[in-house]
Amino acid sequence: MNKPLDGHTEESHAKVFKALETYRDTMALLDDDTDDATLLSFVKDICEELNAINEAHGSGLLETDEREMIVPFINDVAVMKGLDVTRFAYGDPTEEYREF
């Protein structure tokens, strides 16, 4: 039997997908005029949740390839709710909160 790559298991992937789905669904319920502070609190929450999942699975789960898929998703959802990401370094409000 092959050993999964650093933390890559069905369980860890399911946790990441569930966290991202919950983030998307929660953001979709917000009013279109939700203030930036509230939107950023949800961005921070998803980053912290993903940080915890990554750490719990050996910190090798979310690496460069995964980050390059996940961060645009998080940012696109926030932009659709009205967050202006151009005011953040590299247009990335997750930079301050994520450890992956």
C-alpha positions as a Markdown table, in Angstrom:
| # | Residue | x | y | z |
|---|---|---|---|---|
| 1 | Met | 0.0 | 0.0 | 0.0 |
| 2 | Asn | 1.3 | 3.5 | -0.9 |
| 3 | Lys | 1.7 | 6.0 | 1.9 |
| 4 | Pro | -0.1 | 9.3 | 1.3 |
| 5 | Leu | 2.1 | 12.3 | 0.7 |
| 6 | Asp | 2.6 | 14.5 | 3.8 |
| 7 | Gly | -0.9 | 14.7 | 5.2 |
| 8 | His | -2.8 | 14.0 | 1.9 |
| 9 | Thr | -5.6 | 11.7 | 2.9 |
| 10 | Glu | -9.2 | 11.5 | 2.0 |
| 11 | Glu | -10.0 | 12.8 | 5.5 |
| 12 | Ser | -7.7 | 15.8 | 5.2 |
| 13 | His | -9.0 | 16.7 | 1.7 |
| 14 | Ala | -12.6 | 16.4 | 2.9 |
| 15 | Lys | -11.9 | 18.8 | 5.7 |
| 16 | Val | -10.4 | 21.4 | 3.3 |
| 17 | Phe | -13.3 | 21.0 | 0.9 |
| 18 | Lys | -15.9 | 21.3 | 3.6 |
| 19 | Ala | -14.2 | 24.4 | 5.1 |
| 20 | Leu | -14.1 | 26.1 | 1.6 |
| 21 | Glu | -17.7 | 25.1 | 0.9 |
| 22 | Thr | -18.9 | 26.5 | 4.3 |
| 23 | Tyr | -17.0 | 29.8 | 3.6 |
| 24 | Arg | -18.5 | 30.1 | 0.2 |
| 25 | Asp | -22.0 | 29.3 | 1.4 |
| 26 | Thr | -21.8 | 31.7 | 4.4 |
| 27 | Met | -20.5 | 34.5 | 2.3 |
| 28 | Ala | -23.3 | 33.9 | -0.2 |
| 29 | Leu | -25.8 | 34.6 | 2.6 |
| 30 | Leu | -24.4 | 38.1 | 3.4 |
| 31 | Asp | -26.0 | 41.2 | 2.1 |
| 32 | Asp | -24.4 | 42.8 | -0.9 |
| 33 | Asp | -23.7 | 45.9 | 1.2 |
| 34 | Thr | -21.8 | 44.0 | 3.9 |
| 35 | Asp | -18.9 | 46.2 | 5.2 |
| 36 | Asp | -15.3 | 45.3 | 4.5 |
| 37 | Ala | -14.5 | 44.6 | 8.2 |
| 38 | Thr | -17.1 | 41.9 | 8.2 |
| 39 | Leu | -15.9 | 40.4 | 4.9 |
| 40 | Leu | -12.4 | 40.4 | 6.2 |
| 41 | Ser | -13.4 | 38.6 | 9.3 |
| 42 | Phe | -14.7 | 35.8 | 7.2 |
| 43 | Val | -11.5 | 35.8 | 5.1 |
| 44 | Lys | -9.5 | 35.6 | 8.4 |
| 45 | Asp | -11.7 | 32.8 | 9.7 |
| 46 | Ile | -11.3 | 30.6 | 6.7 |
| 47 | Cys | -7.5 | 31.2 | 6.7 |
| 48 | Glu | -7.2 | 30.3 | 10.3 |
| 49 | Glu | -9.4 | 27.2 | 9.8 |
| 50 | Leu | -7.2 | 26.1 | 6.9 |
| 51 | Asn | -4.1 | 26.8 | 8.9 |
| 52 | Ala | -5.4 | 24.5 | 11.7 |
| 53 | Ile | -6.3 | 21.7 | 9.2 |
| 54 | Asn | -2.8 | 22.0 | 7.6 |
| 55 | Glu | -1.1 | 21.9 | 11.0 |
| 56 | Ala | -3.2 | 19.0 | 12.2 |
| 57 | His | -2.1 | 17.0 | 9.1 |
| 58 | Gly | 1.7 | 17.6 | 9.4 |
| 59 | Ser | 1.9 | 21.1 | 7.7 |
| 60 | Gly | 2.6 | 19.4 | 4.3 |
| 61 | Leu | -1.0 | 19.4 | 3.2 |
| 62 | Leu | -1.3 | 22.9 | 1.9 |
| 63 | Glu | 1.8 | 23.8 | -0.1 |
| 64 | Thr | 2.4 | 26.0 | -3.1 |
| 65 | Asp | 0.2 | 24.1 | -5.6 |
| 66 | Glu | -2.7 | 24.0 | -3.2 |
| 67 | Arg | -2.2 | 27.6 | -2.2 |
| 68 | Glu | -2.3 | 28.7 | -5.8 |
| 69 | Met | -5.8 | 27.2 | -6.1 |
| 70 | Ile | -7.2 | 28.0 | -2.7 |
| 71 | Val | -6.2 | 31.7 | -2.3 |
| 72 | Pro | -7.9 | 32.8 | -5.6 |
| 73 | Phe | -11.0 | 31.0 | -4.6 |
| 74 | Ile | -11.1 | 32.7 | -1.2 |
| 75 | Asn | -10.4 | 36.1 | -2.8 |
| 76 | Asp | -12.9 | 35.7 | -5.6 |
| 77 | Val | -15.7 | 34.9 | -3.1 |
| 78 | Ala | -14.8 | 38.0 | -1.1 |
| 79 | Val | -14.7 | 40.1 | -4.3 |
| 80 | Met | -18.1 | 38.9 | -5.4 |
| 81 | Lys | -19.5 | 40.2 | -2.0 |
| 82 | Gly | -17.8 | 43.6 | -2.7 |
| 83 | Leu | -14.4 | 43.5 | -1.1 |
| 84 | Asp | -11.9 | 45.7 | -2.9 |
| 85 | Val | -8.7 | 43.5 | -2.9 |
| 86 | Thr | -6.6 | 46.1 | -4.7 |
| 87 | Arg | -6.0 | 47.8 | -1.4 |
| 88 | Phe | -4.0 | 44.8 | -0.1 |
| 89 | Ala | -0.4 | 43.9 | -1.0 |
| 90 | Tyr | -0.5 | 41.8 | -4.1 |
| 91 | Gly | -4.3 | 42.1 | -4.1 |
| 92 | Asp | -4.4 | 39.4 | -1.5 |
| 93 | Pro | -6.2 | 39.9 | 1.8 |
| 94 | Thr | -5.3 | 36.4 | 2.9 |
| 95 | Glu | -1.6 | 37.1 | 3.1 |
| 96 | Glu | -1.9 | 38.5 | 6.6 |
| 97 | Tyr | -3.7 | 35.5 | 8.0 |
| 98 | Arg | -2.5 | 32.3 | 6.2 |
| 99 | Glu | 0.4 | 30.2 | 7.2 |
| 100 | Phe | 0.2 | 27.9 | 4.1 |
